[in-house]
Amino acid sequence: MWLSKTLQNNKALLSTALNDGMYYEATFNGDKNELYLDAYKKFENKKYYF
């Protein structure tokens, strides 16, 4: 979980205990008093060497 607040706006990245690769982004727009929810699916995780 991660949460950020800037002025009247908030954003949070969320996940669950389920092993389904899903995570969610919740954004609250304080100017319009609106909440947005985006859902993402993680398909793979690759390691890169530099």
N, CA, C and O of each residue as an XYZ file, in Angstrom:
200
protein
N       0.835     -1.158      0.000
C       0.000      0.000      0.000
C       0.888      1.232      0.000
O       1.946      1.258      0.629
N       0.439      2.245     -0.713
C       1.137      3.519     -0.810
C       0.082      4.600     -0.883
O      -0.924      4.429     -1.572
N       0.284      5.715     -0.189
C      -0.685      6.807     -0.171
C       0.045      8.134     -0.304
O       1.083      8.348      0.322
N      -0.505      9.022     -1.124
C       0.054     10.354     -1.301
C      -1.071     11.380     -1.247
O      -2.144     11.159     -1.808
N      -0.828     12.501     -0.572
C      -1.814     13.577     -0.491
C      -1.146     14.863     -0.938
O      -0.106     15.254     -0.408
N      -1.757     15.524     -1.928
C      -1.286     16.816     -2.409
C      -2.466     17.764     -2.426
O      -3.425     17.560     -3.171
N      -2.396     18.804     -1.605
C      -3.503     19.746     -1.452
C      -4.780     18.982     -1.118
O      -4.819     18.288     -0.102
N      -5.824     19.087     -1.937
C      -7.083     18.412     -1.631
C      -7.209     17.079     -2.371
O      -8.284     16.480     -2.355
N      -6.140     16.595     -3.020
C      -6.185     15.354     -3.792
C      -5.429     14.240     -3.079
O      -4.439     14.487     -2.390
N      -5.909     13.009     -3.255
C      -5.286     11.827     -2.664
C      -5.146     10.750     -3.724
O      -5.973     10.641     -4.629
N      -4.083      9.949     -3.602
C      -3.887      8.814     -4.495
C      -3.338      7.671     -3.660
O      -2.459      7.873     -2.823
N      -3.860      6.458     -3.889
C      -3.396      5.278     -3.163
C      -3.223      4.122     -4.133
O      -4.053      3.928     -5.022
N      -2.147      3.348     -3.970
C      -1.944      2.095     -4.688
C      -2.242      0.972     -3.701
O      -1.708      0.946     -2.593
N      -3.101      0.045     -4.116
C      -3.598     -0.984     -3.200
C      -3.471     -2.371     -3.820
O      -3.476     -2.521     -5.042
N      -3.356     -3.381     -2.964
C      -3.393     -4.769     -3.408
C      -4.141     -5.572     -2.362
O      -4.506     -5.047     -1.310
N      -4.371     -6.847     -2.651
C      -5.062     -7.728     -1.720
C      -4.154     -8.910     -1.382
O      -3.054     -9.031     -1.922
N      -4.613     -9.765     -0.501
C      -3.864    -10.967     -0.137
C      -4.057    -12.080     -1.165
O      -3.395    -13.114     -1.079
N      -4.948    -11.886     -2.130
C      -5.162    -12.886     -3.173
C      -3.948    -12.941     -4.100
O      -3.335    -11.910     -4.379
N      -3.604    -14.114     -4.570
C      -2.464    -14.286     -5.451
C      -2.932    -14.238     -6.908
O      -2.695    -15.179     -7.666
N      -3.593    -13.149     -7.302
C      -4.150    -13.035     -8.651
C      -3.420    -12.005     -9.513
O      -3.808    -11.791    -10.662
N      -2.365    -11.359     -8.984
C      -1.584    -10.407     -9.746
C      -2.253     -9.063     -9.958
O      -1.756     -8.249    -10.736
N      -3.364     -8.808     -9.288
C      -4.091     -7.549     -9.463
C      -3.605     -6.507     -8.452
O      -3.262     -6.829     -7.315
N      -3.586     -5.253     -8.902
C      -3.415     -4.141     -7.977
C      -4.275     -2.988     -8.443
O      -4.681     -2.936     -9.604
N      -4.551     -2.073     -7.549
C      -5.556     -1.040     -7.788
C      -4.989      0.334     -7.454
O      -4.142      0.480     -6.573
N      -5.472      1.327     -8.174
C      -5.097      2.715     -7.931
C      -6.378      3.496     -7.673
O      -7.259      3.556     -8.531
N      -6.479      4.087     -6.502
C      -7.628      4.912     -6.149
C      -7.176      6.367     -6.120
O      -6.175      6.694     -5.481
N      -7.904      7.239     -6.806
C      -7.592      8.659     -6.870
C      -8.827      9.446     -6.449
O      -9.915      9.246     -6.989
N      -8.652     10.334     -5.489
C      -9.743     11.213     -5.066
C      -9.438     12.629     -5.525
O      -8.419     13.207     -5.147
N     -10.321     13.182     -6.338
C     -10.203     14.553     -6.824
C     -11.018     15.433     -5.877
O     -12.248     15.446     -5.941
N     -10.340     16.161     -5.009
C     -11.010     16.996     -4.018
C     -11.726     18.195     -4.612
O     -12.686     18.692     -4.023
N     -11.275     18.673     -5.780
C     -11.948     19.799     -6.427
C     -13.351     19.421     -6.891
O     -14.286     20.213     -6.773
N     -13.491     18.211     -7.417
C     -14.779     17.762     -7.956
C     -15.499     16.795     -7.025
O     -16.623     16.381     -7.308
N     -14.854     16.432     -5.907
C     -15.413     15.475     -4.955
C     -15.739     14.147     -5.659
O     -16.816     13.580     -5.473
N     -14.774     13.659     -6.481
C     -14.941     12.433     -7.256
C     -13.848     11.430     -6.892
O     -12.715     11.809     -6.594
N     -14.204     10.153     -6.921
C     -13.268      9.066     -6.663
C     -13.154      8.221     -7.923
O     -14.166      7.830     -8.503
N     -11.918      7.936     -8.353
C     -11.662      7.114     -9.527
C     -10.928      5.852     -9.070
O     -10.051      5.914     -8.209
N     -11.292      4.714     -9.650
C     -10.625      3.457     -9.321
C     -10.161      2.801    -10.614
O     -10.960      2.547    -11.515
N      -8.855      2.528    -10.697
C      -8.270      1.832    -11.835
C      -7.752      0.482    -11.361
O      -7.187      0.377    -10.273
N      -7.946     -0.557    -12.181
C      -7.481     -1.911    -11.857
C      -6.433     -2.323    -12.881
O      -6.599     -2.103    -14.081
N      -5.348     -2.925    -12.390
C      -4.243     -3.358    -13.242
C      -3.907     -4.814    -12.953
O      -4.071     -5.286    -11.828
N      -3.439     -5.521    -13.971
C      -3.020     -6.916    -13.828
C      -1.540     -7.010    -14.163
O      -1.111     -6.575    -15.231
N      -0.768     -7.574    -13.258
C       0.663     -7.780    -13.478
C       0.849     -9.128    -14.164
O       0.475    -10.165    -13.616
N       1.431     -9.111    -15.372
C       1.606    -10.334    -16.134
C       2.962    -10.980    -15.903
O       3.063    -12.206    -15.867
N       3.999    -10.178    -15.747
C       5.310    -10.734    -15.497
C       6.215     -9.690    -14.858
O       5.928     -8.494    -14.875
N       7.296    -10.168    -14.305
C       8.286     -9.319    -13.668
C       9.644     -9.747    -14.217
O      10.073    -10.878    -13.991
N      10.320     -8.857    -14.933
C      11.605     -9.176    -15.530
C      12.730     -8.421    -14.846
O      12.560     -7.287    -14.397
N      13.865     -9.063    -14.776
C      15.055     -8.439    -14.212
C      15.921     -7.933    -15.349
O      16.141     -8.648    -16.327
N      16.413     -6.717    -15.232
C      17.297     -6.122    -16.240
C      18.627     -5.788    -15.588
O      18.664     -5.297    -14.460
N      19.693     -6.049    -16.279
C      21.031     -5.744    -15.775
C      21.591     -4.563    -16.525
O      21.442     -4.480    -17.744
N      22.224     -3.658    -15.836
C      22.806     -2.457    -16.453
C      24.285     -2.434    -16.234
O      24.960     -1.504    -16.676
